[in-house]
Structures are given as C-alpha cells and as structure tokens.
C-alpha cells in the first residue's frame, strides 16, 4: 500500500493485491517490476491455481496461468 499525503492530496493506492477465491490465488494488481506469479510458482503453487485477474477474461486463456 502507498498511503499518506502529498501536499493537500490524500494518497491511497494498492501496489500489489492478491485475492483467494474458490481455492485459487488471484493477482488483481501489480504495480511493481517483479513477477509475483512466478514467485508463487517457485514456492510450489501450481500455475493453474494462479489467475491473473488483472487481465480481462478473454486474455487469460493465453497466459501460462489458470483461467476462472
């Protein structure tokens, strides 16, 4: 999370966001240069159990990850 103030503007932004839905890990937001989905795979999570929710549903079948 990026939380705070910049002069008179409130800053509240999610840098990285995961959800767990129906037994799958959904990557909803990633504003980093890292690839957390690959980190999950390296930890032993099956690719089909990771959904790139930050991509629209019609693109998900073309990723190396799960579709839901």
N, C-alpha and C positions, 0 to 999 in steps of 0.2 A: 504494500500500500504506500502511496505517496500522499501524506496528509500534512496540512499546515496552511500557512498563509503566504501569499506573495503580494505585498503591499495591502490593498483592500480586497483582494480576491482570495476566496477560500479555495484551497487545493484539496481535492479528494478524488484520487484516481487509483484504480486497481492495476497493479503492474502485472501480476500473474494470478490466474483464477482457475481452480480445479473444482469440479463437482463430482460426486459419486452418485450415479443413477443406475438403477437396475443392474448392479454389480459391475458396472463399467466406470472407468475414470474418464471424465470429460475435461479436456483442456479448452476452457472458454475464452481465455485472454492470455496473451503473452507479449509483453512489451519489452522483452529482453533480447539480447543477442544469442541467448542459449537455446537449446532444444530440449525442453523438459520431457517431451515424449520419448526421446531416445534415452534419456536418463532413466525413465521408468522401465524401458525395455532392458537396460543394463542391470537393473535391480531385480529382474526376473518376471516382470509383468508381461503377459502375452500381448502382442500387437493388436489382436482382435478385441482385447479388453480396454483399449485406449481409443477414445473417439475425439477427433479434432473438431470440437463444437464451434471453433472459431471459423471454420469453413462452412459454406452453405451445404445443405444435404445433398444436392446434386453433384458436388465435387468430392464428397467423402469416399465413394467407391474407387476413386482414382488415387487415393493415398495408400500408404502401406499400413494403415491402421484400420480399426473397426468402423463399422457403419451401424447406426442405430436409428 
